[in-house]
Amino acid sequence: MLNAQKINTDFLPKLLATQPEQFKELMDNSDKYRLQILYTQIDRDKKNRPKFTTFGYRINNSEYFYPASTVKFPASALALEKINNLNIKGLTKVSPMLTGAEFQKHTPMLKDSTAENGLPSVAHYIKKILMVSDNDAFNRLYEFIGQEAFNETLHQKGYGNTRIFHRLQVGMNKEQNRRTNPIKFMSGNEITYQQPMVISEKNYSSSTPISIGKGYMQNDSIVNTPFDFTDKNFYPLLDQQAILKAILFPASVEPKKRFNLTEDDYKFLYKYMSQMPTESTYPKYDTTEFYPTYCKFLMYGSGKNDVVNPNMRIFNKVGDAYGFLLDNAYIVDFEKGVEFMLTTVLLCNNDQIFNDDKYDYNTIGFPFMKNLGKLIYEHELSRPRKNKADLSRFKLGYDK
């Protein structure tokens, strides 16, 4: 497991200091920006087995940040694992998944016009999550997994600081989020698996109050008290990169930290983590809105017009909400034989007012992400390696 004892905290401040025009303001005010960085070098032995060396900047499991859409990555892995653990004949990740409604604010989902067969499924939800960070797709997987199972399973695997207990963008209260919709999986007209509404019995809110900032917007007026994050998700960087590592390099983590996935599941996740929305057939995306570098903050920022490096693939999950900007990425250059993991968060909210949609993503956040990715990539290019990495596991065919 990644832990404080194994993290080198000297290297990153020195590397960042080599580019003062890009990073000095952030480093001088790192507490204000709640900046954290986790960078892991990967070196291969003669048998291509990876060895990991991790560097951290301000890594703190107890400093709160809102994880936004990064929570969708463990949801994708847990949904696939649940299918496998159920072990029901005819139930697969592509089985039609019909969601009902049984409690306040529950919404049904019986069709999906973006799928080739017009029906929702775990696989299709994961595609939409990994390529364009679809919120409804996450909510449907959350409902399938169940609030209590979501948290307890992650905690049992050793990701004990993570709390994921509410849907996204639907404004549900704690009671509504505790209850997950009834679901049926179909094979033709036959039900292969049926799950009733499940009610979580545990409270996953922070045990201590979490208040950030100076105020927040409510009904078009500013409330001059800090914004309360006590009842919001939390997914610290150490857990984020540890889960990324468990998915990408399952043989390199202890068995209890792994997910029960098939080789096909791994390839499926790798494909859609790295596939550009412009390469997708189902769903078919509007390429002006969902451009090639969409959701690839590290290396490209928000650069709609950036030219994609044809030799590079980024396997990642980003997040942005309440001014927090995140990326949890494994970056590969097949031509140069470069691979590394990079996970980071910062708060882009200079006025310290939440919920006003006035965040500094474009002026602070995205430039930082792009510059950080390029700084680490350039360092990786110059770093000597004893053995050339065989990265064929991550060379995949894409939809187009």
C-alpha positions in Angstrom: 0.0 0.0 0.0 1.0 3.6 -0.6 1.7 5.1 2.8 3.5 8.0 4.4 6.6 5.9 5.2 7.3 5.1 1.6 6.7 8.5 0.0 9.7 10.7 -0.8 8.6 14.3 0.0 11.9 16.0 -1.1 11.9 15.5 -4.8 8.7 17.2 -6.1 9.2 20.6 -4.4 12.7 20.8 -6.0 11.3 19.8 -9.4 8.4 22.2 -9.2 10.9 25.0 -8.2 12.7 24.6 -11.5 9.7 26.2 -13.2 8.9 29.2 -10.9 6.8 31.0 -13.6 4.5 28.1 -13.6 4.4 26.8 -10.0 5.8 29.5 -7.6 2.4 31.1 -6.9 0.8 27.7 -6.2 3.7 26.6 -4.0 3.9 29.8 -2.0 0.1 29.5 -1.3 -0.2 25.7 -1.3 -2.4 25.7 1.8 -4.9 28.1 0.2 -5.0 26.0 -3.0 -5.1 22.7 -1.0 -2.6 21.4 -3.5 -1.6 17.8 -3.3 0.5 15.8 -5.8 1.3 12.1 -5.9 3.8 10.9 -8.6 4.9 7.3 -9.0 7.8 6.2 -11.1 7.7 2.8 -12.6 10.8 0.7 -13.4 10.7 -2.7 -14.9 13.0 -5.6 -14.1 14.3 -8.1 -16.7 11.0 -10.0 -16.5 9.0 -6.8 -17.0 7.8 -6.8 -13.4 7.1 -3.2 -12.3 8.8 -1.6 -9.3 7.2 1.6 -7.9 8.8 4.7 -6.4 6.4 7.3 -5.0 6.9 11.0 -4.5 4.5 13.3 -2.7 3.8 17.0 -2.3 1.6 18.0 0.7 0.0 14.5 0.8 -2.5 14.5 3.7 -5.2 11.9 4.2 -7.1 14.2 6.5 -7.1 17.4 4.5 -10.5 17.5 2.8 -11.2 18.1 -0.8 -14.3 17.3 -2.8 -13.5 14.4 -5.1 -16.1 15.2 -7.7 -16.2 12.7 -10.5 -13.1 10.7 -9.5 -15.5 8.6 -7.4 -16.8 7.1 -10.6 -13.7 5.0 -11.2 -14.1 2.8 -8.1 -17.8 2.6 -8.9 -16.9 1.1 -12.3 -14.6 -1.5 -10.8 -17.1 -2.4 -8.0 -20.0 -2.8 -10.5 -17.9 -5.3 -12.6 -16.9 -7.1 -9.4 -20.4 -7.4 -8.2 -21.5 -9.0 -11.5 -18.7 -11.5 -11.1 -19.4 -12.2 -7.4 -23.1 -12.8 -8.1 -21.9 -15.6 -10.5 -25.4 -16.0 -12.1 -25.6 -17.8 -15.5 -26.5 -15.3 -18.2 -25.7 -12.3 -16.1 -22.8 -10.2 -17.6 -21.7 -6.6 -17.8 -23.6 -6.3 -21.1 -26.9 -7.7 -19.8 -29.8 -5.2 -20.0 -30.1 -3.4 -16.6 -33.6 -1.9 -15.9 -33.8 0.5 -13.0 -37.1 1.2 -11.2 -38.1 3.8 -8.7 -39.5 3.3 -5.2 -38.6 6.3 -3.0 -38.6 10.1 -3.2 -36.5 11.4 -6.0 -35.8 7.9 -7.4 -36.0 8.0 -11.2 -36.4 4.9 -13.4 -34.1 4.0 -16.4 -35.6 1.5 -18.8 -34.0 2.6 -22.1 -30.8 4.1 -23.3 -30.9 5.6 -26.8 -27.1 6.0 -26.8 -26.6 2.2 -26.7 -26.4 0.0 -29.8 -29.4 -2.1 -28.6 -31.2 0.9 -27.0 -30.9 -0.6 -23.5 -28.9 0.3 -20.4 -26.2 -2.0 -19.1 -23.3 -1.9 -16.6 -20.9 -2.0 -19.5 -22.5 1.0 -21.3 -22.7 3.0 -18.1 -19.0 2.4 -17.6 -18.2 3.5 -21.1 -20.0 6.8 -20.5 -18.3 7.3 -17.2 -14.8 6.7 -18.4 -15.0 8.6 -21.7 -17.0 11.7 -20.8 -17.7 11.4 -17.0 -21.5 11.0 -17.3 -23.2 11.7 -13.9 -26.3 9.7 -14.5 -24.2 6.6 -15.4 -22.4 6.9 -12.0 -25.7 7.2 -10.2 -27.0 4.0 -11.8 -23.9 2.1 -10.8 -24.2 3.5 -7.3 -27.7 2.2 -7.1 -26.7 -1.2 -8.3 -23.8 -1.5 -5.8 -25.7 0.0 -2.9 -24.4 2.7 -0.5 -23.3 0.4 2.3 -21.7 -2.2 0.0 -19.9 0.5 -1.9 -18.2 1.8 1.3 -17.7 -1.5 3.2 -16.2 -3.3 0.2 -13.6 -0.5 -0.3 -12.8 -0.4 3.4 -12.4 -4.2 3.5 -9.9 -3.9 0.6 -7.8 -1.4 2.6 -9.1 1.8 1.1 -10.3 2.9 4.5 -10.3 6.7 4.3 -12.7 6.8 1.4 -16.4 7.8 1.9 -18.7 7.6 -1.1 -22.3 7.9 -0.1 -24.3 10.2 -2.4 -25.3 10.4 -6.0 -24.1 13.2 -8.2 -26.0 16.3 -9.5 -29.5 15.2 -8.3 -29.7 17.1 -5.0 -30.8 14.2 -2.8 -30.7 14.3 1.0 -29.0 11.7 3.2 -32.2 9.6 3.6 -32.7 9.5 -0.1 -29.1 8.6 -0.8 -29.3 5.7 1.7 -32.0 4.1 -0.4 -31.0 2.6 -3.8 -33.5 1.8 -6.6 -34.8 -1.6 -7.4 -33.1 -3.2 -10.4 -33.7 -6.0 -12.8 -31.2 -7.6 -15.2 -32.8 -9.2 -18.2 -32.0 -11.9 -20.8 -34.6 -11.5 -23.5 -37.9 -11.6 -21.5 -36.4 -13.5 -18.6 -35.2 -11.9 -15.4 -31.7 -13.2 -14.6 -31.3 -11.2 -11.4 -33.6 -9.0 -9.4 -32.5 -6.6 -6.6 -35.1 -4.8 -4.4 -34.6 -1.3 -2.9 -31.7 -1.6 -0.5 -31.4 0.7 2.6 -28.0 1.4 4.0 -27.8 1.0 7.8 -24.7 3.1 8.4 -23.8 6.7 8.5 -20.8 7.6 6.3 -20.7 11.3 7.0 -17.4 12.7 8.4 -17.1 12.2 12.1 -15.9 15.8 12.5 -17.4 18.8 10.8 -15.8 20.0 7.5 -16.3 23.7 6.7 -14.4 25.5 3.9 -14.3 29.0 2.5 -16.0 32.3 3.5 -19.5 31.7 2.1 -21.7 30.1 -0.4 -24.5 31.0 -2.8 -28.0 30.0 -1.9 -31.1 31.1 -3.8 -29.2 34.0 -5.6 -27.8 35.4 -2.4 -24.5 34.9 -0.6 -24.6 33.3 2.9 -21.5 34.5 4.7 -20.6 31.3 6.6 -18.2 28.6 5.4 -19.6 25.9 3.1 -20.4 22.6 4.9 -18.8 19.5 3.3 -19.5 17.2 6.2 -22.1 15.2 4.3 -20.2 15.0 1.0 -18.0 12.3 -0.5 -14.3 12.0 0.2 -11.7 10.0 -1.7 -8.2 10.9 -0.7 -5.3 10.9 -3.2 -3.5 7.9 -1.6 -6.7 5.8 -2.0 -7.2 7.1 -5.5 -3.7 6.2 -6.8 -3.8 2.9 -4.8 -7.0 1.8 -6.6 -5.6 2.9 -10.0 -2.6 0.8 -9.2 -4.8 -2.2 -8.2 -6.6 -2.0 -11.6 -3.6 -1.4 -13.8 -1.1 -3.7 -11.9 -3.2 -6.2 -10.0 -0.3 -8.6 -9.6 1.7 -5.9 -7.8 -0.7 -5.3 -5.0 -1.6 -7.6 -2.1 -4.6 -9.9 -2.9 -7.0 -8.2 -0.5 -6.6 -4.9 -2.3 -7.5 -6.4 -5.7 -10.9 -6.4 -7.4 -12.5 -9.6 -8.6 -12.2 -8.9 -12.3 -11.7 -11.1 -15.3 -9.0 -10.4 -17.9 -11.8 -9.2 -20.2 -12.9 -6.7 -17.5 -9.4 -5.3 -17.2 -9.1 -4.8 -20.9 -12.6 -3.3 -21.0 -11.6 -0.7 -18.3 -8.2 0.0 -19.9 -9.9 0.6 -23.3 -12.5 3.1 -22.1 -10.2 4.8 -19.6 -7.9 5.7 -22.6 -10.3 5.9 -25.5 -11.1 9.4 -26.8 -14.8 10.3 -27.2 -14.0 11.1 -30.8 -13.2 7.3 -31.2 -16.5 6.2 -29.8 -19.2 4.5 -31.9 -21.8 3.9 -29.1 -22.3 6.4 -27.6 -21.8 8.7 -30.6 -20.6 12.0 -29.3 -20.7 15.5 -30.7 -17.0 16.1 -31.3 -17.2 19.9 -30.9 -18.3 19.4 -27.3 -16.4 16.1 -26.7 -13.1 16.8 -28.4 -10.1 14.4 -28.4 -8.4 15.7 -25.2 -11.7 15.9 -23.3 -11.2 14.8 -19.7 -7.4 14.6 -20.1 -6.4 17.4 -17.7 -2.9 16.3 -17.1 -0.9 16.9 -20.3 -3.7 18.8 -22.1 -5.5 21.0 -19.5 -8.7 22.1 -21.2 -7.0 22.4 -24.5 -9.7 21.8 -27.2 -7.2 22.6 -29.9 -4.3 20.7 -28.5 -2.8 18.2 -30.9 -2.9 14.7 -29.3 0.5 12.9 -29.1 -0.2 9.9 -31.3 2.2 7.7 -29.2 0.6 8.6 -25.9 -2.4 7.2 -24.1 -3.8 8.5 -20.8 -5.7 6.0 -18.6 -7.4 8.2 -16.1 -10.4 9.7 -14.3 -10.8 13.4 -13.7 -13.1 15.5 -11.5 -14.2 19.1 -11.2 -16.7 20.6 -8.8 -17.0 23.3 -6.2 -13.7 24.7 -7.5 -11.8 21.5 -6.9 -10.0 20.1 -9.9 -8.6 16.6 -10.0 -6.9 14.0 -12.2 -5.9 10.4 -11.4 -3.8 9.2 -14.3 -1.5 6.6 -15.7 0.3 8.1 -18.7 2.1 6.0 -21.3 4.3 6.9 -24.3 4.7 3.7 -26.2 7.3 5.1 -28.6 9.5 6.4 -25.8 8.8 3.5 -23.4 7.7 6.0 -20.7 5.0 5.1 -18.1 4.1 6.8 -14.8 1.2 7.5 -12.4 0.3 11.0 -11.5 -2.6 12.0 -9.2 -3.3 15.6 -8.1 -5.9 18.0 -6.7 -6.1 21.7 -6.2 -8.8 24.2 -5.2 -9.4 26.9 -7.8 -11.7 29.3 -5.8 -9.9 32.6 -5.0 -13.0 34.4 -3.8 -13.7 31.5 -1.3 -17.4 31.5 -2.2 -18.9 28.1 -3.1 -21.8 27.3 -5.3 -21.5 30.5 -7.3 -20.1 28.8 -10.4 -17.2 31.4 -10.3 -14.2 29.2 -10.1 -10.7 29.7 -11.4 -10.4 26.5 -13.5 -9.3 28.3 -16.7 -6.9 30.7 -15.2 -5.3 28.5 -12.4 -6.5 24.9 -12.6 -6.2 23.8 -16.2 -2.8 25.6 -16.8 -1.5 23.9 -13.6 -2.7 20.5 -14.8 -1.2 20.8 -18.2 2.1 22.2 -16.9 2.4 19.5 -14.2 1.8 16.7 -16.6 4.4 18.1 -19.1 7.0 18.7 -16.3 6.7 15.1 -15.1 6.7 13.7 -18.6 9.8 15.7 -19.5 11.5 14.4 -16.4 10.5 10.8 -17.3 12.0 11.3 -20.8 15.3 12.2 -19.2 15.3 9.5 -16.6 17.6 6.5 -17.2 16.0 3.0 -17.2 17.9 -0.2 -16.9 15.2 -2.2 -18.8 12.9 -1.2 -21.6 9.3 -1.6 -20.5 7.0 -4.0 -22.5 3.8 -2.0 -22.5 1.9 -4.3 -24.8 -0.7 -4.9 -22.1 -1.9 -1.4 -22.6 -1.9 -1.3 -26.4 -5.5 -1.7 -27.3 -7.9 -1.5 -30.2 -10.4 1.3 -30.1 -13.9 1.6 -31.6 -12.6 3.7 -34.5 
